[in-house]
Amino acid sequence: MDIWVATSNTGKLKEFNSLLGPLGYTVHGQKELSYFSSPEESGETFIANARIKANALKKVKPGTWVIADDSGLEVEGLNNLPGVHSARYAGPHARDAENTAKLLKMVGLRTANNRSAQFRCALVAYSPEGHEIVCEGLLKGEIARGMKGSDGFGYDNVFIPEGESKTLAELGLLFKNKHSHRAVALKQLILHLSELRI
């Protein structure tokens, strides 16, 4: 069965494919559609932004399964920033390294002793008939004092999961596929799909 994912992020698509592919699902990304452009993520919550992305892709891929996630990092000492602005924390076209550098600077300036953080993922799926499924996942941890590791994307190289001593970028994809916020949300979706016998 084909599943279309509303993301242009190759790292995210890789994670979706590594979890859904072995179960027999064929994962497609929006980059396969030259005529599709990502909508503005104007929602105030992760679920709102995931819904915006999923709805936009559903309009051009009706009659198929479409999923979208919105996820980000919430740092306790920064009043849960960068939150929904995680991908553009250092500016609208910021690269991962720029966002991460700003995060480390802000944590160091404002909350050096409180490095508690969590990754949050909200996932919205639409069936071919338009029924909506909403799943959420969390991964708790803390912000490292510097960037470590090269396996991953976003803030993976500065996030140490609870109970671990290495960053997500050091722990790698196998760890993420078991424990990440996106993996938790995707496993909920897989359970829904199995209940629907799809």
C-alpha positions in Angstrom: 0.0 0.0 0.0 1.2 3.5 -0.9 1.6 6.1 1.8 2.4 9.7 0.9 4.3 11.8 3.4 4.0 15.6 3.4 7.6 16.4 4.0 10.6 17.7 2.0 13.0 16.7 4.9 15.0 13.8 3.7 15.9 12.8 7.2 12.3 12.5 8.2 11.4 10.6 5.1 14.2 8.1 5.9 12.8 7.5 9.3 9.2 7.0 8.0 10.5 4.6 5.4 12.7 2.6 7.8 9.6 2.0 10.0 6.9 1.6 7.4 8.8 0.0 4.6 9.5 -3.4 6.4 5.8 -3.7 7.0 5.0 -3.6 3.3 4.1 0.0 2.9 5.6 2.0 0.0 6.5 5.4 1.2 6.5 8.4 -1.1 7.7 11.9 -0.4 6.3 15.2 -1.7 9.5 15.8 -3.7 8.1 13.3 -6.2 5.4 15.8 -7.0 7.1 18.6 -9.0 3.8 20.6 -9.0 3.4 20.5 -5.1 4.8 23.2 -2.8 4.8 23.1 0.9 2.1 25.3 2.6 3.0 27.9 5.2 3.1 26.4 8.6 1.0 29.0 10.4 -0.4 26.9 13.2 0.3 27.6 16.9 0.6 23.9 17.8 2.3 20.9 16.3 -1.0 19.3 15.6 -2.3 22.4 13.7 0.8 22.5 11.5 0.7 18.7 10.8 -2.9 19.1 9.8 -2.1 22.0 7.5 0.6 19.9 5.7 -1.5 16.8 5.5 -4.5 18.7 4.1 -2.4 20.4 1.5 -1.0 17.1 0.2 -4.4 15.4 0.4 -5.8 17.9 -2.1 -3.3 16.8 -4.7 -3.3 13.1 -3.8 -6.9 12.3 -3.1 -7.9 8.6 -2.7 -4.6 7.8 -1.0 -3.2 7.5 2.5 -1.5 10.8 3.4 0.5 11.5 6.6 2.3 14.6 7.9 4.1 15.3 11.1 5.2 18.4 12.8 7.8 18.0 15.5 10.3 20.1 17.4 12.3 20.6 20.5 10.9 22.1 23.7 13.5 23.4 26.2 12.2 23.8 29.7 14.4 26.7 30.7 13.5 28.6 27.4 9.8 28.4 28.2 9.5 25.5 25.8 11.2 27.3 22.9 12.0 26.7 20.1 8.8 24.6 19.9 6.8 25.0 16.7 9.6 27.3 15.4 12.3 24.6 15.7 13.0 24.4 12.0 13.4 28.2 11.7 14.7 29.1 15.1 17.6 31.1 13.7 15.6 32.5 10.8 13.2 31.4 8.0 15.9 29.7 5.9 18.2 28.6 8.7 20.2 25.4 8.4 20.3 22.8 11.1 23.8 24.0 12.2 22.6 27.6 12.6 19.5 26.6 14.6 21.6 24.3 16.8 24.2 27.0 17.4 21.5 29.5 18.4 19.9 27.0 20.8 23.2 26.3 22.5 23.9 30.0 22.9 20.4 30.7 24.3 20.6 27.8 26.8 24.0 29.0 27.9 22.8 32.6 28.4 19.5 32.0 30.0 19.4 28.6 31.7 22.8 27.1 32.0 21.7 24.9 35.0 18.4 23.7 33.6 19.0 21.8 30.4 15.9 19.6 30.5 14.2 19.3 27.2 11.9 17.1 25.1 11.2 16.3 21.5 7.5 16.4 20.6 5.9 14.9 17.5 2.3 15.3 16.3 1.3 13.1 13.4 -1.9 13.5 11.3 -3.0 10.8 8.9 -5.8 10.8 6.4 -7.3 7.7 5.0 -8.3 7.5 1.3 -11.9 8.3 2.4 -10.7 11.4 4.4 -10.9 10.0 8.0 -8.4 11.6 10.3 -6.1 9.8 12.7 -4.0 11.9 15.2 -1.0 10.4 17.0 1.6 12.0 19.4 4.9 11.1 20.7 7.5 12.5 23.2 11.2 11.8 23.9 12.5 13.4 27.1 16.1 14.3 27.8 18.5 17.2 28.1 20.6 19.5 26.0 24.3 18.6 25.7 27.0 21.3 26.2 28.2 20.9 22.6 27.5 19.2 19.3 28.3 15.5 19.2 27.7 12.9 16.5 26.9 13.0 12.8 24.0 10.5 12.4 20.7 12.4 12.3 19.4 15.9 11.6 18.0 18.9 13.3 18.9 19.0 17.0 19.9 15.4 17.2 23.6 16.3 17.9 22.8 18.3 21.0 20.0 16.1 22.5 20.8 13.4 25.1 17.8 11.1 25.7 16.8 10.3 29.3 18.9 7.4 30.6 21.6 7.8 28.0 25.0 9.5 27.9 25.2 10.1 24.2 23.3 12.4 21.8 20.8 11.1 19.3 23.3 11.8 16.6 25.7 9.4 18.3 23.1 6.8 19.1 21.9 6.6 15.5 18.9 5.5 13.5 18.4 2.1 15.2 18.0 3.9 18.5 15.7 6.5 17.0 13.5 3.8 15.4 12.8 2.4 18.8 12.6 5.4 21.1 12.2 8.7 19.2 9.2 11.0 19.5 8.5 10.3 15.8 8.9 6.5 16.3 6.4 6.6 19.2 3.8 8.5 17.1 4.4 6.3 14.0 4.0 3.1 16.1 0.6 4.4 17.2 -0.3 5.0 13.6 0.9 1.5 12.7 -1.4 0.1 15.4 -4.3 2.0 14.0 -3.6 0.6 10.5 -3.3 -2.9 11.8 -6.7 -2.5 13.6 -8.2 -1.4 10.3 -6.4 -4.4 8.7 -4.6 -2.2 6.2 
